[in-house]
Amino acid sequence: MADSGGYDDSPAKRRNNQDTAPKRRERSAIWKHFVKTSSSLAQCKTCGATIKTPTGTTSPLVNHLKQHPTAMEYRMTATGAPEKDQSMIFDFVHRTNPLSEKKTQALNAKVAAMVALDLQPYSFVEDRGFKELMAEAVPNYRLPSRTTLSRTLVPRLFDDTRKKVKDELSSAFEGGTSAVTFTSDMWTSRANESYVSFTCHLLTPSFRMKRFTLNIRHMELVSHSAENIARMLVEMCAEWEIPDGCRKYIVTDNGRNIHAAVRRLLWTERACFAHTLQLAIYDAISNTPSIDRLCKKARHIVGHYKHSSSAQKRLDEYQKKMGKDPLRLVQDVDTRWNSQYLMLSRLLDLKEAVSVELATSSSSIDGLCSAEWKEALEYLDALKPLYDATDVALCPAVEVVQPAAKVQEPQQCVQPSSDVWSAFDNLANSQVASTPLSTSEWEIKAYSEEALLKKDSDPCDWWRTVGTFRYPSGKALPQVLAHTSHFISKRACLFSGRGGCLCSEGAPPA
């Protein structure tokens, strides 16, 4: 037994010292999410689960915390944990749970597709906002560099898509597709570079419509002669293995050189309906001096508000005083179809506000007089059917099928119809009288006397379910088709806006 002044090393004394000794502070930030219940156990604050922590290690706690990423982020932020502690936990969790190779490749493919579909520059993967978005959405995903995008991912996407399109074309021709329609256009981009587009439209043997943009070719140092254009069209057909025996139709604009090129190839040519309609409108305006003067004056008024923020502000205030939500005037653009109609329509909508603002301001701009306002309204009424017709032609849901045999006899107009679909419904509801037929003419004549489908019907469905059985020798007729909106949109969309800034390095030369 030890004396009273000596050191007491008995078991009871040691236990007492352990109980009264200050506890070691848990320094890891992981303990903000757990409560230590014993030396080898901890309880999760989120789900209440008890986790074993042998020898005091925190690895099991980190692994468990992966199940609650949202709760982890909220608690770290709400408790004001130091940024260093937060980043250590997040980095550790994500570092211990890397993306699989399959998932990484899938995300890389989506980034490459985003470049192709949205006309994004390769450098967008270096933009701060996009990097922060991806870090938040997929923290353990490493974005590809712009070099990887331009040299590996996008070329791979191009090759894969090219192979897929070639396989689909080959399958269609082997299955019996005997006619194709091409759409082609030539234009100069905002970067002052010349391009030609080439798009293929076809109907598969199962009456499914297909459309493929086969090429956007840069016409580098090549004159736009009929001979050069014809050579390019032949080369592109050979490149995509379009059979020589396949009947070829082409829809183009009204340019003389491409007309001459198509005649050299002996293809069947059709002028773009919407393009021809717009040319007719421009010709009518240029040959009507009063309308031409009216449009120039309206354009001058709209330009005044587009270039003067103070005038625009006053115009907005007058609209508010009239109890209307402020609207902006629309500037017409020569290369944008229907923009003249939209300009006059909006100007008439704001007639009262524009007249008051111009009359009370110190501007030298002359407003329209009452006779000119009346003339604008009459001109707008005349343009309305043409605007509707162009709008229908541009609609992505409308397919233009060449009526090779289905021709309606001319009908006398009983009353004018300014609505395109109303006129169509009148035709669909009309009956065509039958005439005595010879046996050899029966099928094609019977087809021409079929009642027209309603505007919301799909002619491909009709041919697939009815026409192919009722008219077996005429089922090749609907293969002559073209998707009008796709032809038109190439010039308007692909190389305008962001596309206009693209360089020609990625486009194949002519």
SULVENFEN-V532148 format. One record per pair of residues at least 24 apart in sequence whose C-alpha atoms are under 8 Angstrom apart, sorted by sequence separation. I is the first residue (numbers start at 1). J is the second residue. If there is no record, write none. Layout:
i:j
I:J
I:J
This chain:
i:j
122:146
194:218
195:219
305:329
408:432
428:452
447:471
46:71
122:147
177:202
193:218
194:219
348:373
427:452
428:453
177:203
193:219
194:220
214:240
428:454
34:61
62:89
66:93
122:149
177:204
193:220
302:329
30:58
122:150
176:204
177:205
229:257
230:258
302:330
303:331
348:376
392:420
443:471
175:204
176:205
229:258
302:331
348:377
425:454
63:93
175:205
425:455
444:474
30:61
62:93
226:257
230:261
388:419
389:420
424:455
443:474
30:62
172:204
225:257
226:258
229:261
230:262
299:331
344:376
388:420
172:205
224:257
226:259
299:332
385:418
226:260
227:261
230:264
319:353
384:418
385:419
421:455
108:143
198:233
226:261
230:265
318:353
345:380
385:420
108:144
225:261
344:380
104:141
112:149
116:154
198:236
315:353
318:356
33:72
115:154
315:354
318:357
341:380
405:444
408:448
99:140
112:153
113:154
406:447
407:448
33:75
98:140
99:141
112:154
315:357
341:383
405:447
406:448
32:75
97:140
98:141
314:357
341:384
405:448
406:449
32:76
109:153
113:157
299:343
94:139
95:140
108:153
112:157
295:340
94:140
298:344
311:357
341:387
165:212
109:157
298:347
338:387
29:81
338:390
29:85
28:85
29:86
30:89
278:337
29:89
304:365
301:365
300:365
301:366
180:246
182:248
184:250
301:367
178:245
179:246
180:247
181:248
182:249
183:250
184:251
185:252
178:246
179:247
180:248
181:249
182:250
183:251
184:252
185:253
178:247
179:248
180:249
181:250
182:251
183:252
184:253
173:243
179:249
181:251
298:368
170:241
297:368
405:477
169:242
404:477
166:240
403:477
402:477
403:478
402:478
401:478
294:372
401:479
402:480
401:480
402:481
401:481
400:481
401:482
294:376
399:481
400:482
399:482
400:483
399:483
400:484
398:483
399:484
398:484
396:483
398:485
291:379
396:485
394:484
395:485
396:486
393:484
394:485
393:485
394:488
277:386
277:390
274:389
274:390
274:393
273:393
274:394
336:492
272:484
249:480
251:482
209:460
208:460
207:460
207:461
207:463
207:464
206:464
211:483
203:478
203:479
202:479
202:480
203:481
232:510
202:481
201:481
202:482
201:482
201:483
218:504
199:487
222:510
218:507
220:509
217:507
218:508
219:509
220:510
216:507
217:508
218:509
219:510
216:508
217:509
218:510
197:490
217:510
179:476
178:476
180:479
181:480
183:482
179:479
180:480
181:481
182:482
178:479
179:480
180:481
181:482
177:479
185:487
184:487
183:487
187:491
185:490
190:495
185:491
189:495
190:496
189:496
191:500
190:500
191:501
189:500
190:501
191:502
193:504
191:503
120:498
119:498
119:499
